[in-house]
Amino acid sequence: MELMSGNEAIAQGAWEAGATIGVAYPGTPSTETLECFAQKDGVYAEWCTNEKVAVEVGLGASAAGARVLSTMKHVGVNVAADPLFTAAYTGVNGGMVVLAADDPGMYSSQNEQDSHYYAQAAHIPALDPSDSAEALRFTRDAFELSERFDVPFIIRSSVRVSHTKTPVEPQEHEAYARKPYEKSAQKWVMMPAFAKPRRKVQLQRVEALKAWVEECPYNTIVEGAGEIGVVCAGAAYQHVVEALPEASVMKLGVSWPLPEKKLRAFADSVKALYVIEEGSEYLRNAVAACGVAVSDTPCFLPADGELSPGLVRAAFGIPEPDHAPVRDDLPGRPPALCAGCPHRLVFKELSRLRAIVTGDIGCYTLGALPPLSAIDTCVDMGASVSMAHGFELALAGEDHKPVVAVIGDSTFAHSGLSSLISTVYNRGAGTVCVLDNRTTAMTGRQGNPFNGVTLQKRPSRELDLEGVVRALGVEDVRVVNPNDMKAVRTALKEATSAVETLSVLIFRSPCVLLDRTRKPAYHVQGNCTGCGVCASLGCPAISRDEQTGTASIDAAQCIGCAQCAQYCNFDAIAQE
């Protein structure tokens, strides 16, 4: 017996089933899954440029007969949807399992969405583990099921299952002989003449899956002493059984397709049936579509955010048990860029320019928060470059603020590159800042094509970022040290002043978490005037006295980057 997170358990289940290839783009809460898989014996694992590529690489490996694990977070499923929907037509050769890790509560995401809808729309079966033991078991079994039904299987997780550790019983690795590849244009070439008959194959498969799910052991019923019944899936099950110990509960391990007969029989066994799920109406509507009368909870159940036992109790009017009072005098801890972050001065100078800044996905999104307050938009991976072009189109001919796109090196490889190609092709203007911190920082410092670091540390190549940009036809390409305030200010001023030109500024300096080497800390001398300019950088090492306004620097946090000293006009900041 071992304690494993859901992510670790999914990696273990894939390895036990004989999966030898893992492909992904990192994204919380899914990232650790492939990192754990990469450490298993006899496997190949790689970070792909994006989730679409990961599914396509995985589908190719499956067609060749290998068992494949592809992992992503919920918004990554949006990117992967194109090949995923068609993979439901082609089917598989070796078993293929796709992890879709949802993030109710948006702990590290730009939206909430329910990946169940993708399973339903694509007609791909979805398994919904409620803890790590089920995550391991469902994943292990999903490879054989994928081959049996000739279709990829989705493991739908959520942040609570992904990151919570519960007991599992690991098993031995299963030796899996790669299935031979057999040439078949009718199966693998989805031109209309072949896709039409594969559509009929898909519909026949759905009927077979509906018959299988009625007998599937993953759907279980916990008999209760009360008169109410609850249908739930995934992490919601854990909250329901804690909050409503007397209720009868039907836990759906398969969330698409649903076991219609079993659901109707369960509904007949209780006086009132409720559906409890997180931030979605997928399950409620799907259960109702089976001909089951679903009751509204007596009190309001939030339609957003992550569930908790307390919220479930409140929905049924059950008072909370006594708890120790929560202190209300704890200081807030808003997120902030790390001390010494190489992005900080770029945002400070963009704020000084009063530019319109279209941002992107990554830790540099924190540049939108006070005191930097630099970023105007953040929508999805790669959107910064495209939206900046849109701003320029809408504001053409007007006297307007500079428009600047800000994107990280990994995100630029993910989908910013295609956005830049479109801007160049359409003769767009403006300024694109690539914040090249040599890693994929927000998800835990993974490699990407522009730093040349692979998941399993295999020999690789570092792509020439400025060479790639020049090859697209961008003439004004500059590499700037983002820790040099004057260089940053000059580069941004010159690029944004050339209103008819498309400029790409590459601000290159490693993430401070890559190199833990610390220079001597800075300190504030007695001639501080309390002007507050250093504090306006938002560095967590700098604070101000509420009475005098004078600054102080926490030597335990300061890494000696000298960013603040460059902004002090009174020479009040010196290095120890």
N, C-alpha and C positions, 0 to 999 in steps of 0.2 A: 504494500500500500504506500502510495506517495501523494504528496500535495502538489497539484499542478494548477496553473491558471487554465482557463478555457483555451487560450491561444496555444499554450504548451501542449495541452491535451489533443488539440486538433493536429498539431505537428506530429505528435506521437502516434495518433491513429493512422495518419497517412503513411508513416514509416512502417508501422506494423502491417499495413495492407500491401506493402511492397511498392509504394510509390517511389520512383527514383528521380523525378524531375519536379522542381518547385519554381514557380515564376510569380512575380508580384511587382507592384510599385508600393513603397511604404506609405502607410496612412493609418493614423490612430482611429479606432482601437485594434487594428489588425496586424500592425507591424511585426510584433514579436513572433507571430506564427511562423513566418518564413525564416526569421533569424534562428529560431529553435530547430526548424527542419534542416537548415543548412549545416547544423552540427552533427546530424545523424550519419552513421556509417553508410557509404556506398551511394550517396545521393549527389545530384547536381542541383544547385539553386542559384538564381540570379535575380538582381533588380533589373527590371525592364524600364524603358523610358516612360511608359505610362501603362495604365490598366488594359487598354485596348490591345496594345502590343503583347502584354502578358497573356491574355486569353488566346490570342492568335498563335503565339509560340506554344502555349499549352495544347491548343487544338492540333497543331502540327505534330507535336510529340505523341499525342493520343492517337492520331491517325497512323503514326508509325508503330504503334503497339505498346507504348509505355504507359504506365499509370502516372497521372499528373495532378499536382495540387497547385491551384492558382488562388492567391489571396488578395483582398482589397477591402477598403472601407466602403460605406454605403455610397458616397458620392463618386467613388471609383467605379461602381457598377454603372453609373451613368455613362462614363467614358467607355466602358467595355460593352455596352449594350449592343452595339452593332454586330460584332462577331458572336456575342452570346445568343442573340435571337436566332441567328442563322445556324449556330451549332445545334439548336434544337431540331433543325431539319436534317443536317448531315448526320447527327448522332456521333458516336465515338467508335474507337477500336479498343485501345486501352482505356480503362476507367479514368474519368476526369471529374474532379471535385473542385468547386469554386466556393471559397469562403466570402460571404458578404457580411461584414461586421458593421452593424448599425450603431448610431450614437445618439440615443434619446437623451435629451438634456443638453445636447451640443457642448459637451465638455471640451471637444477639440475639433469642431466642425462649423461650417457656415450655414448649415440647415439641418432640420430633422426630416428624415424620410424613412419609409418602411419598405425594405427590400422584398417583402412578401409580394408586393405588386409586380415586381419583375418576374418572379417565379410564375405568378398567375398569367401575366401577359405573354411570356415566352413559352409557357407550357413546359417548364423545367421543374422537376420535383424539388421541394425545399424541406429540409430536416431542421428542426428547431430545438437544440439542446437546452436544458434548463440548468445544467451544472457541468463541471469538468468531466465527470464520469460519462455522462451522456455525450459530451462533445467528442471524447475519445471513441466511444462505441459507435456513434452515428457516423463519424468520419471513416473509421475502419470499414464499416459495413457498406458505406456509400460507394466505394470503388467497385465492389462486386455487383451492387445494384445498378450502377452506371453501365456496366457491361451487359447485365441481364436485359435492361430495358433500352439499351443503345441510346443513351442521352446523358449529358452532364448532369450532375446533382449539385444543388446549392446547399451549403451549410449556412444557415442564417443565424448569426450570433448577435449579441448586443454588448455594450460596454461593460455591463455587470457580469455577464458570463465570460467575456474575453479576459477580464482582469482579476476576477475573484478566484482564489485558490481553494479547491475542494479536493477530497480524497479520490484517487483513481487507482485502478489495478492494472498496471502495464502488462502487456503480453509480449511474447517473442516476435521478432521480425519474421514476416512471411516471405519466403523466397518466391518471387513472382517471375515467371518466364515471359519475356516480352512477346506479345502476339505478333505474328507475321503481318506485314502490310500487304494488302491485296488491292491492286489497281481497280478502281471502280468509279468511272466518271459519273454514273447515275447517283452515287452516294455522296461524292465529295465535290462535284462541280455544280454550284448552285446557279446555273443559268436557267431561265424560265422552263425550258423543256424538261429539265431534270428536277427542278424545285417543285413543280406541280405534283408529280407523283410522291415526292418526299413529304409534301404537306399531308397527303393521305396517310402516309406511314406515321406521321406525327399524331394525327387524330386517332389512328388505331392504337398507338402507344398510350395515349391519354386514357382510353377505355381500359387498357390493361392495368395502368397505374391505379385507376379508380377501383378496380377489383382487388388489387393487391393491398391498397391502403385500408380496406375494411378488415383485413386479417393481420395487419402490420403490428408487431409487438411494441412499437414505439409509442402508440397511442394507448394510454392507460387511464383507468378510472380509480380514484381514491374514494371509497364509500365513506360518507359522513353520517352523523346522527341527526342533522338538521333537515329542513324541508327545501332548502335552496341548493341549486346546482350552479357551478361556475365552470365555464370553458375558458381555457387559457393556454398559452404556449411560451416556451423559453423562460427568461428570467422572471416574467410575471407570475409564473407558478410558485416561485419561492415566496413572493410577497403575499400571494393569496392564501397559501396554507398556513402562514404565520398569522395573518390578520383574521382569517375565518376558519378556525380549527374544526368547527362542526359542519362545515359545508361539504357537500359531495363535489369532487373536482374531477373534470375530464381534462387531462393534460395531453395536448396534441404534440407528439414528437414529429409528425408530418404536418406541415402547415399548408402545403399544396401538393396534390389535391386533398380535399378533406374527406373523411369517412362519413358520407351522408347517412347511411343506415345506422351506424353506431351513434352518431350525433342525435338522430331522431329518437333512438331507443333511450339514450341518456336523458333527453328532455322529457320523455314520458315518465321517467322514474322520479322526477322531482316536481314540486309545485310551481316553482319559479326558476327560470334559467337566466343567468347573467353571463356576459362576455367581458372579461377584463384584459385589457391590452395597453401598451404604452404608445401614447401620442398618435393613434391611428384608428381608423374604423375598418381596416381590412378584414380582421377576423370577425367582427360583429356582422358586417355585411355578408361575408362568405357563409357564416353559420345561418343567417336568416335566409340566404338563397337556397339552403338545403331544406327549407320548409319548416324551420324551427322558430317558434315564437320567442324572441329575445326581450327580456324585461329591462327597463331602465333602472339603474341603481337608485336607491331611495334619495341619495344626496348627490351633489355634483362631483363627478370624477374628472380631474383636469384632462383636457385634450392635448396638452403639450407636456414636454418634460419627461423625466424618468419616474417610474412608479416607486412607491415605498409601502411597507406594511401600514404606516400611518395614514397614507392617502386612501388605501383600500378600506381601512377601518372607518375613516371619515365618510366615505361614500356610502357606507351602510349604517351610519349613525352610531357607531360603536365608539365610546369614549377611549381616549388614550390612557394606557397605564401610567402610573406615577413615575416620573423621571426626575433625576437631579436637575435643578434649574440651570439653564444655559446662561453663561456670563454674557453680559451685554456691553462690557467695557473693553473688549479685545480690539486692538487696532486693525484696521483694514489692511489687506495685502494685495493691492491691485497688481496684475501682471505687468512686467516691465522688461525691456531689453536688458540683457546681462551687463554688468559693469565691464566696460571695455569693448562692447559690441561694435564691430566695424561698420554697422549700418547707422549708428546714432548720428554722426555728423552729417551724413547725407540727408537725413530727415530734418535735422536742425536747419541746414541751409535751404532745403526746399521750403520749409516753413518761413524762413526769412524772405524768400523770393515771392511768397504768397502764390505759389503755383497751384494749379489744379493737378492733383496727383492721383492717378489711377493705380491702385495697389493690386496685390496678388496674394495667393495662399502661401503662408510661411510665417515664421516667427517675426519677420519684419512687418507683419500686419499690426504689431504693437505700436508702430509709428503713427497709428491713427489716434492713440490715446494721449491725453495731456501728460506732460506739458508740451510734447512735440506737436501733436495735433496736425500732422502733415498729410495724412492720407484721406482722400475724398471717397474712394470706392474700393470695394473688394467683393468679388462675385464668385469666381471659380478659377481653376488652374489655367493660366495663360490669358485671362480676360484683361489684364492690365494693358497689354499692347493693343489688343483689338479695341478696347473701350477708349484708349487715348486717340486712336485713329477716328473713332466715332465722334469724340469731342471736337477734334480738328475739323471734321466735315461740317458739323452743325454750327461751329463758330467761324467758319471761313468768311473772310472779308470784314470781320469785326475786330475792333481793338480789344483783345482779351488777355487774360492772364496766361502765362506759359502753361502748356499741357505736358506733363511728364508721366511716363509709365515707369513703374518700379517692379522688378521681378527678380527672383532668386535664380541661381545657376541651375539647380535641379528642376525648378518649375519651368525655366526657359527650355530645358531639354524635353520636359514632359509635353508641353503644348504651346509654349510661348514662341517657339521657333516657327511653327506654321502660321501663327498670327503675324509675326514679323515679315514672313514671306508675302503674306497678303498685303500688308502695308507697303512694302517695297514695290510689289507688282502694280499697285494702284497709285504709285507715286505720292504716297503720303509723306507728311512732314511731322516735326515734333521731336521729342527727346525720349529715348528709352534708356533707363538705368538698369543694368544687370548687376545685382548685388552678389558678387561671386565670393562667397565665404568658404569655398572649397568643400562643401558638404551639403547634405540634406538635413538641416539642423533641427527643425521642429519635431521630427519623428524619431530623433535619437542619433543623428549624425551618421546616416548611411551614405554609401557611395553613389555617384552618378556619372554620366558620360564625360562631364567636364572636369572631374577630378581624377577619373580613371581608376577609382577604387571599386573592386567588385565585392559581392557579398561574401564569397569564400576566399577572398584575397588571392585570386588567381592572377597570373600575368595578364596585363590588359594594356590599354592605351588611353592616354588622356587626350580628349579631343581639343583642338585648338579653337577656343571660343571666339577670339577676335578674327581668326582666319575664316571661320564659318560665316560670321556676320559679313565680312568683306566679300566673301564669295557670293553672297546674295545681292550684292550691288550697293551696299551701304558704304559711302566714301568716308564719312566722318566717324571713325571708330577710335576711341581712346581708352587706354588703361590708366586708371587713377588710383592713388593710395587713399582709401577712405578715412584713414586716421590723420591725414594732413588737411587741416581746416582750410588753409589758403588754396591748396590744390583743388579741393572739392568745390570751394566757392567759385574759383576761376572757371573750372570746367563746366559747372552748371550755368554760370552766367553767359559764357560764350556759346554753349550749345542752345540755350533757350533764346538767345538773341538772334540766332540764324533762323528766322521764322519760316523760310522756304526750304530748309534743309532737314533731312532725317538724320539725327545724330544718335549714336549708341555709345554710352559711357559705361565702361566695365570697371566697377569699383571692387578691386580685388584685395582681400585680406582674409586670413583664416578665421573661422569662428573661434572665439576665445576658449571654447570647451575642447577644441582639438589639441591645443598646446597649453598645458597648465603652467607653463613657466611664468613666473611673476617677477616683474621688475620692482624696485623699491617703491613703496606707496608714496602718494603725494599727501601733503597736509596744508592747512590754511594758516597763513601767518597773521600777525596782529594788525596788518594794514588793510584787512578786508573791510570794504565799505558797505557790505550788505546789499549790493546792487541786484543780486539774484540771477545774474546771467549764467553762472555755472550751474545753478539748480535747474535752470530751464532746459538743460540737456536731459533731464529725467534719469540720470545715473543713480542706481540704488545705493551707491556708496556715498552720495552727497546728500546732506540734510541742512536745514536752516533753523536757527534759533528763533522760536516764535516771538520772543520779546525784542531782540536786537536786529534780527534779519541776517546776521552774519552766518557764513557757511561753515560747515565742518565736514571732514572726510573720514569715513570709517576705514581705518587701515586694514581691517580684516577682509573687507570686500574690494578695496582698491587693488587693481592689478598693475598700476603704473603706466597706463596707456597714454597719458598726457593730453587727452582730449580736452579736459576742463581747463588745464593751464593755458591752452591756446586761446581761450575765450576771455581770460581775465586781463583787463586793461590796467590793473593796478599791481601786477606782479605779486598778488597775495597768495598764489598757489605755488608751492615749491615741492621738490622731491626730497624725500628723506635721505 
